[in-house]
Amino acid sequence: MGIVENQGLASEVFAEPHFLFDVPKSWSLEDAATVPTVYCTVYYALVVRGQMQRGDSILIHSGSGGVGQAAIAVALSYGCKIYTTVGTKEKRLFLKEKFPSLTEDCFENSRDTSFEQHIMRQTNGLGVDLVLNSLSGKMLEASLRCLSTFGRFLEIGKYDLSQNKQIGMDTLNQFCFTFHSAYRIYNYPPNQTFISNCIIR
């Protein structure tokens, strides 16, 4: 299993050795197909660019999706305090079964901006250290307001970027904003070995 920079829908592909991994014997090929891209995205965003530290607090949007589940797993391994948004009760129950350490106060709705008030209540008005964002429009703006001073905003959604949406410059005065895609790691070779080693571990 692995990832390629582009043109992956082909009968033959070229892949960097750093991004090829053995498929565990207990996994199906379908299982293996779900892992490399989402975990590379998460490690690049949270660990490389977000400098996530043990004990950080993090808001992970769309927690039941592939990237969301990978982000929760990695953040838990770092001992982070996790908040996540989901769109339905079924998705909330799914995550509670998959990650039993997530309590009810870890969850909020991804369909409106109510998560902002929830985060600020849970953090006593301080906000979180990191936001892994995939939401757009008003939800993106609310997510920005969930950040603590000097927090890190890690954008993996592409809609607002494709629409060239604007963010007030005063917003950038208090935190770091970066965009992340698994394929960006190809632009900086030292990241390849680091992320590869993280996934293998």
N, C-alpha and C positions, 0 to 999 in steps of 0.2 A: 504494500500500500504506500501511497505517497501523494505529493502534490507536484504540479508542473506550473511554470510561469504563465503559459497560455496554450491555446490549441489542444486542450485535453480531450476533446471529443474526436478521437482518431483511432485507427487500428494500431498505430505505433506512435509513441511519444518519447521525447528526451527529457529525463529528469535528473536533477542534481543529486549526487549520491547522498548529500546531507539530508535530503527529503524523501528517502526511501526507507521504509521500516518493515521488519518482519511482521507478518500477520500471526498473532497468537493462535495456537492450535484450537483453542476453544471458541474462536470467532468464526462467523461465516464471512463470506466476501461482502455481504450486505452490511454487516457490522463494521468491517474494516473501511468501507467507503465513507462512513459517517465521521471518522475521527480526524484525519490529517488536516484538512482545511480549517475546521472549526478550532482545533487546538492550536494550530499555528497562528491563527488570527488572535486568539485569546492571549497566548504567551507574548506575542509581539506587542499587543495593546497594553495589557496589564503589567507585565513583568519588565519588558524592555523599555517601552515608552512611558508607561505609567509609574514605573519604579515602585510597584506595590510592595508594602512592607507588612510583616507580621503585626496583626492587631489593627490594621487600617479598617475603616468602614467603607463600604462600596454599595452603590445602587446599580443593579444589573437589570436592564429593561428586557422584556420578552424572555423571561427566564426559562420557559418551557421549550423554546427553540433550540436548535443545535448549538449555536454559539452561546446562548444563555446557559444551557446545562453545562457546557465545558467551562464557562466562566465561574459558575457556582462551584464546580468541583475544584478548580484551581484555587479560587479564593478561600474555600474551606481548608485546603491543604496548607494555606498560609496563615490560618487562624484568624481570618478577617470576620468582621461583623457584616453580615449580608442582608441587604434589602433587595427585593426583586418585584417586578410587576408582571402580571399575567392578565389575560383577557377574559377568562372564564373560571368558574368554580372547579370545573373538571381539570383544568390545567394546574390550578392551585393544589388540588388533591394529588395529582400526578407527581408534582414536585415534592410534596410533603412525604409521599411514599418513597421516592427516590433518594431524598436527602432528609432523613428523619430529624436531624439536628435543627432544621429550619422550623421556627415556631410561628405562631399566627401573626405576631407583630412584624415578621420579616416580609409579609406580602401586602401588595396594594394593587389597585386596578391600573391597567395600561391603556384603557379606553378613554380616559379623561385626565385632567390635571390634579385630581385629588391626591395623588402620590406625593405631591409637593408638601402639602400640609402634614401628611403622615410622617414624612422624613424629618421635617423640622420639629414635629412633636417628639419623635423618637430620639432625636439628637439634641434635645433642649435648645433648639435654635442654632446649633453650630453648623449643621449640614454634614455631608459625607466627604471623605477624602478623595474618592474616585467615583466617577459615573461612567459606565459603559453604555453608550446610548445608541439606539437604533430607531428612535422615534423622530417624528418631524413636526414642523409647524409649532403650534402652541405647546405641544408636549416637549419639544426640544427646549423651548424657552423656559418652561417650568423646570426641566432637568438641570439647566444651567443654574437656576436659583437654588437648587438642592446642594450645591457645592459649598464646602467650607472655604475659608480664606486659604489661598495657595493650594486649593484642590486641583485635581487633574481630570479634565473632561476628555474622554476617549470616544471619538465618533466612528462608528462602523456603518452607519446608514449612508445612503448615497442620494436620497431624494432631494434634500435641501441643497446639497452640493450641485446636483444636476440642474436645479432651478436657480442657482446662484443667489440663494437667500442671504440676506444681510443680518449681521449681529452687531449690536452697538459696541463701539470701541471701549466704552466704560466697563462693559462686561468683562473684557479681557484684562482689565487692570488687576483683577484679584485671583485669577487662576490660569492654568495652562490648558489650551485647546488643541487637540491633534486629531487627524483623521487616520484610520487604520484599515488596511486590507491585507489578507494573508500574502498577496502577491507583491506588496511593497518590500517585503524582506529580501527579495531578489536584488534590490538596488543597493544593498549594503551587506557584503559577504560575511563580515564578522558575526552578524546576527544569525546567519544560517546555522553555524555550528552550535551557537548558544541555544537556539530554539530547538534544534534537533536533539540536543542532549536533554533538554527539559522534557520533551515528549517521550523520549526513551525511558527516562526515570519514571 
